[in-house]
Amino acid sequence: MRDPHTVPRLVPAPRAPVDPGPLPRCPVCGSAPERVSWRQCPGRPVVLVFDPCAHRYAAQAPPVLTVTAPPA
């Protein structure tokens, strides 16, 4: 007897950028930012601001902050 439930197809994960940086790329223009600032008011989405392009992006969760070693 066949299983009536369908199995979702697996899709490959997106490839990592060739030159990964400590900051995420701007989702609007795709440029590598020099700085990303963020703020959140209670009950509202987080607003990310990418410098120097000054694009704004609203996210539902705050960014995950990590500490990385300085470049050698």
N, C-alpha and C positions, 0 to 999 in steps of 0.2 A: 504494500500500500504506500502510495506517495505521500510525502509530508505536505499538508495544505498550506503551510506558511512559506512565504517567499523569503529568500535570502538576499539581503541587499548586496549589490556589487561593491567590491572594494576599489577604491580609487587611490592612486599614489599620492603621498604627501608632497606639498610644494617643495621644490628644491631650495636649498639655502643659498643666499646670495654669494657670489664669488668672493667678494671682499666684505665680510661682515663687519659692521661697526657696532659701537656700544649703544647707539640710538636707532630706533626704528625709522624707516623712511617715511616721508610725508605721503599719506594715502591719496592726497589730491593731485600732486604733481610728480611724486616719485623721487624727489631730490633728497639727498642726505642732509639732514639738518645739523646745524652747529649746536643747537640747544632745543630742548622740548620742555615747555612749562605746562603745568596743569593746575586746575582748580576745580573744586566741587562745592556746591551748596547742598545742604541736607535735602534729600528727596529729589534732586535733579541729576541729570547725567554729568559725567566728568567732561570738561572741555580741555582738549589738548591744543596748544598753540606751538607751531613749528617755526623756528627762526633759522634763517633770515627770510624765508618765503612768506611768513605771517599767515599761512593757512590755518584754519581752525577745524577741529574734528571732534565731534561729540561721541563719547563712548559710554557704555552702561557700567563699566567697572574701572577702578583706578588702574594705572599702569603698574606692572610688576617691576620693582626697582631692584637692580642687582649691582654689586660692587665688583668691578673688574680691575685687574692690574694695569698700571700705566703701560703704554707701548714702549717696547725696548728700543 
